[in-house]
Amino acid sequence: MYAIETRGLTKVYGGRRVVDDFAMTVQPGDIYGFVGRNGAGKSTVMKMICGDVAPTAGEVVLFGCEADGEAPASTGASAPRGKGEGARRIGVLIEEPGLLPGLSAYRNLMAKALAWGIVDAPARCEETLRLVGLAGAGSRKVRGFSLGMKQRLGLALALLGNPDVLLLDEPFNGLDPEATRAMRNLIVRLNQSLGITVVVSSHVLDQLDRMVTRYGVIAEGRLVRQMSAAEVAAECGSSLRVRTADTACALALLQEAFPALTFRAEPDGSLAISGDCDAAAVAQALRDNEQVVLEFTQDHRDIEDYFVELMEGGASHV
C-alpha cells in the first residue's frame, strides 16, 4: 500500500491544464524529492493531495483511502479537507506558514491545537516546540523570529497532529546555509526517528541529493519520471570518455574485459563508459592490447544538468 498515490490527477484553470493526468506513487518511509521548474505544477499537486484544491479529474489515494470531501482535518499548517482517514494523517507546509506575528510561538501552536481539538494541547505544543528546536523560544513573539525560525514553527504546526506524512513545499526558500542545513537535518530526523514519510519540493538540488530516497520529476503538469536516489546516483556518477585510433576494436576488447560496465559509442568516435569503472584498469587493458589512445578523460555528470535534461525532455513531449 502506498502512502500517497495519485491516479489521473488533473487540474484546469481558465481552460489551461496546470496538472495533466498526473500519476505519482510515494512509498511509506520515503523522503520523496519533488522536482520541477517554477510553474510546473508542484504546488498545485501538493494542494490537491492535502485537499486544499479540488481536482478537475482524477483521485488521490492516501494509505489506501480515497481523499475527498470537505470535512476539516487536524494535522497540518494548512488543514486538509478530506473526509477519509488518510487525509487526517497528513501535515502540510505549503508556501509561507500561516503564523500570527503578535502571538508567541507557543500561543500560535495552542491556537491551532485548540481549533483542531488535540488532546492535552499544552503538553503536545511543548513537545512539538522541542521537536523542531524551538523549546527556548516558545514565549517569544513570532514577529521577532528569523526566517529559519518561522519555517521551523511552520513545520511545528504541521506536526501537531502526529502526521504520518509531511508535504513540504520549498522549505529551504530564503534560508541561509546554516538554517538550510538545520532544516535538512530536521527533516531527516523526523523521517528516520519518527518514521514520517516526507514529500519535499525544492529547487535546492544539492540539499535534496543529501537526503532524498526517491525522486519525481514534473514538467508542464505531467510526471516525467520517478526513480530512486540510487538510480540518480548511478546516472550522475563518474564516467570515462575514451577515444582510440580503432573504436570498434577498443569497444570489443573492453566489453570482453569488463562485462559489468556499460559502453556507448558517441558520434565523435569516442566511447562513453559508465558503471563501477576503474580508470587505471581500463587504461592498462588498452595498453596491453596496443591500442593508440587519443583521448582518455573522466567526467562527472552534474545533478542539476541531469534534472534539467529530464524536465526539458518531458516538456517537449507534453
Secondary structure, DSSP 8 states (H G I E B T S, - for coil): --SEEEEEEEEEETTEEEEEEE--EE-TT-EEEEE--TTSSHHHHHHHHHTSS--SEEEEEETTEE--S----SSSSS-----STGGGGEEEE-SS----TTSBHHHHHHHHHHHHT-TTHHHHHHHHHHHTT-GGGTTSBGGG--HHHHHHHHHHHHHTT--SEEEEESTTTT--HHHHHHHHHHHHHHHHHH--EEEEE-S-HHHHHTT-SEEEEEETTEEEEEEEHHHHHHHTSEEEEEEES-HHHHHHHHHHH-TTSEEEE-TTS-EEEESS--HHHHHHHHHHTT--EEEEEEEE--HHHHHHHHHHHHHHT-
